[in-house]
Amino acid sequence: MLSGLAALSVPLTAACGGDPGDGPAADGKVTFDWWNIATTEPGRSLFPRIASAFMAAHPDVRIETTSLENEAFKSKLTATPCRWSTR
């Protein structure tokens, strides 16, 4: 189940890239926010566990998970520009 949920989120995280000049910090580490609408269990605790497992396997990646109520998620998504990249 963990891999299935993680696989579903890949298109969402891959869809928005940064500016062409964006990339890893000088120390090579990458941080991104993972917004979701899992305000109840099992998702509310599952998504942070998925992020933790991924970060354990990829120490140069930091994932910050944020659970939002559906309307707050839609508002935040609409208000946040998506910058496309060809990388």
Backbone bond lengths (Angstrom), bond angles and torsions (degrees), N, CA, C in turn:
res aa  C-N    CA-C-N  psi(-1)  N-CA   C-N-CA  omega(-1)  CA-C   N-CA-C  phi
1 M - - - 1.439 - - 1.534 110.55 -
2 L 1.330 117.90 -40.80 1.466 120.79 -180.00 1.516 111.45 -57.65
3 S 1.329 116.12 -45.86 1.461 118.53 -177.69 1.520 110.88 -67.48
4 G 1.328 117.69 -33.63 1.457 120.75 178.61 1.517 111.88 -65.48
5 L 1.327 116.63 -44.67 1.464 119.98 178.52 1.516 111.22 -67.08
6 A 1.304 116.48 -39.66 1.463 119.49 178.42 1.519 110.30 -64.52
7 A 1.323 117.11 -40.34 1.463 120.66 -179.86 1.527 111.25 -64.41
8 L 1.328 117.23 -35.11 1.454 120.32 178.53 1.519 111.86 -66.23
9 S 1.317 117.17 -28.55 1.457 119.91 -177.27 1.530 112.66 -83.65
10 V 1.314 118.49 -16.68 1.463 121.38 -177.05 1.523 112.32 -57.65
11 P 1.352 120.22 -47.19 1.466 117.91 179.69 1.525 112.54 -60.31
12 L 1.321 117.22 -33.72 1.458 119.97 -179.39 1.517 111.60 -69.57
13 T 1.315 117.51 -41.82 1.459 119.54 -179.39 1.515 111.50 -76.80
14 A 1.320 117.37 -28.47 1.459 120.11 -178.94 1.528 111.91 -83.13
15 A 1.313 117.52 -20.36 1.466 120.45 -174.81 1.515 112.73 -65.79
16 C 1.299 117.55 -36.09 1.460 120.81 -178.51 1.516 109.39 -108.51
17 G 1.296 114.97 117.07 1.450 120.02 175.72 1.507 109.47 -106.00
18 G 1.279 116.23 -178.23 1.448 119.87 178.61 1.510 110.55 -94.55
19 D 1.321 115.06 -172.70 1.453 120.14 173.13 1.517 107.79 -65.05
20 P 1.324 118.44 156.14 1.461 119.71 -179.53 1.524 113.54 -53.44
21 G 1.330 118.05 -28.42 1.455 120.83 178.70 1.518 113.51 -81.62
22 D 1.337 117.61 -12.77 1.460 120.46 179.76 1.516 110.15 -71.06
23 G 1.268 115.96 155.22 1.456 120.76 177.93 1.502 108.50 172.30
24 P 1.305 117.00 -161.61 1.451 120.33 -179.47 1.531 111.03 -61.18
25 A 1.311 115.38 152.39 1.460 121.05 175.11 1.523 108.46 -66.19
26 A 1.307 116.20 173.12 1.467 121.01 -178.74 1.525 111.37 -56.33
27 D 1.332 116.82 -30.45 1.464 119.68 -179.82 1.527 112.45 -85.20
28 G 1.355 117.09 2.71 1.459 121.25 177.32 1.515 114.27 86.41
29 K 1.324 118.11 0.97 1.466 121.08 -178.13 1.519 111.21 -90.48
30 V 1.318 115.90 147.32 1.455 123.20 -179.53 1.522 108.16 -121.95
31 T 1.326 116.43 135.70 1.467 121.45 176.65 1.518 108.09 -124.93
32 F 1.333 116.39 136.23 1.455 119.06 172.19 1.507 110.31 -142.97
33 D 1.325 114.81 156.04 1.463 122.37 179.31 1.519 108.90 -94.73
34 W 1.311 115.45 134.63 1.460 120.91 177.19 1.519 107.04 -113.86
35 W 1.325 116.76 99.99 1.458 121.47 177.72 1.513 109.00 -85.39
36 N 1.320 116.20 143.75 1.451 120.76 177.09 1.518 109.24 -149.35
37 I 1.312 116.93 168.59 1.456 121.71 179.53 1.526 111.58 -109.84
38 A 1.314 116.54 25.36 1.465 121.29 179.82 1.523 109.09 -86.31
39 T 1.330 115.98 87.69 1.462 120.26 -179.87 1.520 112.22 -95.98
40 T 1.333 116.92 -4.26 1.460 121.71 177.71 1.523 108.58 -127.07
41 E 1.301 115.73 168.78 1.461 120.75 178.03 1.521 109.73 -77.39
42 P 1.294 119.20 149.44 1.456 126.74 9.35 1.524 114.46 -88.31
43 G 1.328 117.98 -12.52 1.460 120.91 -173.39 1.517 114.87 -62.96
44 R 1.332 116.95 -37.10 1.466 119.91 -176.36 1.523 111.83 -57.56
45 S 1.322 117.99 -37.47 1.466 120.04 177.58 1.530 111.87 -98.16
46 L 1.329 117.04 -19.63 1.458 120.11 -178.53 1.524 112.50 -70.70
47 F 1.325 118.02 -45.96 1.464 120.35 -177.01 1.531 112.66 -61.75
48 P 1.339 119.41 -43.39 1.471 117.79 174.92 1.537 112.64 -61.89
49 R 1.337 117.54 -34.20 1.474 119.50 177.15 1.523 111.04 -66.86
50 I 1.332 117.16 -38.92 1.466 120.35 176.89 1.516 109.08 -62.28
51 A 1.336 116.49 -45.12 1.462 120.76 179.55 1.523 110.77 -61.57
52 S 1.321 117.58 -43.03 1.468 121.32 179.60 1.521 111.67 -62.39
53 A 1.324 116.32 -42.53 1.468 119.93 179.20 1.529 110.26 -64.05
54 F 1.323 117.04 -41.10 1.462 120.33 178.80 1.523 110.71 -64.70
55 M 1.341 116.50 -44.41 1.466 120.02 -179.65 1.526 111.86 -64.69
56 A 1.327 117.08 -33.97 1.464 119.87 177.74 1.526 110.77 -63.54
57 A 1.329 116.05 -36.27 1.469 120.44 179.44 1.523 112.52 -83.09
58 H 1.329 117.15 -18.10 1.470 122.46 -177.26 1.531 108.53 -133.50
59 P 1.330 117.98 82.35 1.468 121.24 -173.41 1.525 114.97 -64.40
60 D 1.315 118.80 -14.35 1.466 120.55 178.41 1.526 112.66 -90.72
61 V 1.333 116.38 6.72 1.460 120.89 -179.72 1.526 108.88 -118.73
62 R 1.326 116.14 132.55 1.461 122.15 174.35 1.521 107.21 -119.40
63 I 1.339 116.00 129.08 1.455 122.33 179.86 1.524 107.92 -117.52
64 E 1.305 115.99 124.80 1.453 121.58 176.01 1.521 107.97 -106.62
65 T 1.333 117.12 114.04 1.461 120.65 -178.48 1.521 109.87 -92.27
66 T 1.324 115.28 140.86 1.459 122.04 177.65 1.516 108.43 -134.79
67 S 1.332 116.42 119.41 1.463 121.45 175.99 1.524 108.30 -93.97
68 L 1.312 115.53 127.42 1.460 121.55 -179.19 1.525 109.92 -127.59
69 E 1.325 115.84 147.76 1.450 121.61 172.35 1.533 107.13 -64.07
70 N 1.297 117.54 152.21 1.464 122.53 -171.67 1.530 113.35 -51.71
71 E 1.326 118.98 -50.28 1.466 120.92 -178.04 1.523 111.33 -66.50
72 A 1.327 117.85 -38.56 1.467 121.05 177.13 1.526 110.15 -64.91
73 F 1.333 116.65 -38.16 1.461 121.33 177.50 1.529 110.34 -61.66
74 K 1.342 116.08 -47.78 1.465 120.11 -179.27 1.524 111.11 -63.41
75 S 1.319 117.42 -39.71 1.468 120.73 178.58 1.519 110.89 -64.44
76 K 1.325 116.22 -45.10 1.463 120.01 -179.45 1.528 110.61 -66.00
77 L 1.311 116.64 -40.97 1.458 121.15 179.99 1.526 110.90 -63.77
78 T 1.319 116.67 -41.36 1.460 121.31 179.62 1.525 111.43 -68.64
79 A 1.325 117.02 -35.96 1.465 121.46 -176.25 1.524 113.17 -82.12
80 T 1.317 118.02 -11.94 1.468 121.57 -177.28 1.525 109.29 -101.30
81 P 1.315 116.66 118.19 1.473 118.62 -179.90 1.517 111.85 -68.29
82 C 1.296 114.38 144.13 1.463 120.68 175.54 1.505 107.62 -100.55
83 R 1.305 116.02 121.05 1.464 120.66 178.55 1.515 107.80 -102.98
84 W 1.299 116.64 119.67 1.461 122.21 -176.00 1.512 110.96 -86.49
85 S 1.285 114.57 147.80 1.464 121.06 178.23 1.512 108.43 -137.82
86 T 1.301 116.64 151.36 1.462 120.28 177.76 1.513 111.73 -95.24
87 R 1.337 117.27 5.86 1.454 119.97 -179.84 1.481 110.43 -73.81
